Amino acid sequence: MDSPETEQHFAAMHDFTAKLRQPSAMPVVRKYLQWQREVRAACVKGVTAPEMPSIGPLSINLDLTTACNYACDHCIDWDALNVAVRHDDARLREAIQNLVRRGLQSVILLGGGEPTLYPGFGSMVRFLKELELQVAVVTNGSNNEKIAEVAEYFTEGDWVRLSLDSGSDQTFQDMHHPKGRGIDLDQICSSAQGIKRRNPAVQLGYSFVITWQGSEREQGAGVVENLDEMESATLRAKQYGFDYISFKPFLTRAEEGAEVMDPDQAAEDREHLVQRLRTGLALAKAHEGKYFRVVDSINLRVFLDGTWKDYTAQPQTCHMQALRQVLSPLGVFNCPAHRGVEKGRVGKLDAWADAQAEDSINADAHSTIPAVQGTTNLLTNFNATTECREVTCLYNPVNHYLEKLVVAETPLEDLLDGGPDCGDCFL
């Protein structure tokens, strides 16, 4: 079964269907799909459904901390920052080891808070690489030297992305409100070069969330406009040796907690806003070269072509919540869009950490790890068609693709022909 047409024109980093079809992911995907078929069949027959097989997510977002030294006006995790909850480092490592045994392949360190503020940041990166995981870091850039210190451990395919969202220091300061002396855009970009010097294989990205007049993080909390700095940010990224700059539109939180796109917030009509965005993106892309890319996210592309509402039409079962989860000091959640939202909770922060129960995998028995039951419950009870009806979901095409494989009458071995190894396991 071919990859959906809706994904074929996206950048490789956003083609999640291709990532799931590569040989490294296929064993977990095959077990998951076969289990889903058996669950559906049991439901039709009115018999007890089989227990979830000994698999876990292929990729996780790991929020090391809720601590942050910025006060970004456009941060949609504002309410979850600097709260009095912490990981137990030993239990966290236990959870990750259990997940590796279940098929985990990649970890994205982000937040929540700023990952480099975690006391054991460097040690955690080394631990993850010793487990032969792909590792990425999303950072605000204030502690680039901590990343440079462990850059030698990164391998081909790993990346570091700085959330900068500006082309000038004035806009950077107005948007991010960094706490501490000497944190300015020039210093951050200059120190980021140290990461590449230590390890040229690390892909270094400059992240730019596009904001416009009228945008609000929440009602009454407006954000600074940066739309007119798309080209200047691109030139800055290229000047300082970044491998790419990525653009995505501003998201806000809906009343029920999910991250959503809300074009109606704009102070100008949508047609004019789209034209400004197209102009900014065209100016940025004019500076692409052999060693520098301009990446536009799925959300930005569907916003510009007017199809973003199509990506809110979710299948009832969100299959990706079994294949990609968020581990945070706030708990384990089914999706980055529902980080910290109770309806998306898989379990408590150590829900994947239970070494004694994990030993049962060796006997091919069902594990009693709380996250297994939590994942099963969400797959059964979390109706994405309603719960995510406002979410312009990055995983919408791959969820529909997986649903087609579940309901198809053709044997899975005839459908899962696999695909090339793209060397990217991040979901």
Secondary structure, DSSP 8 states (H G I E B T S, - for coil): ----HHHHTS-GGG-HHHHHHSTTTHHHHHHHHHHHHHHHHHHHHTS------S---SEEEEE--S--S---TT-TTGGGTT-S----HHHHHHHHHHHHHTT--EEEEE-SS-GGGSTTHHHHHHHHHHTT-EEEEEE-STTHHHHHHTGGG--TT-EEEEE---SSHHHHHHHH---STT--HHHHHHHHHHHHHH-TTSEEEEEEEE--TT-EEETTEE----GGGHHHHHHHHHHTT-SEEEEEE--EE-TTS-EE--GGG-SS-HHHHHHHHHHHHHHHHTT-BTTBEEEE-HHHHHHHHT-GGGGG---SS-THHHHEEEEETTEEES-GGGTT-GGGEEESTTTT--HHHHGGGGGT-----HHHHHHHHHHHH--HHHHTTT---TTHHHHHHHHHHHH-SS-HHHH-------S----
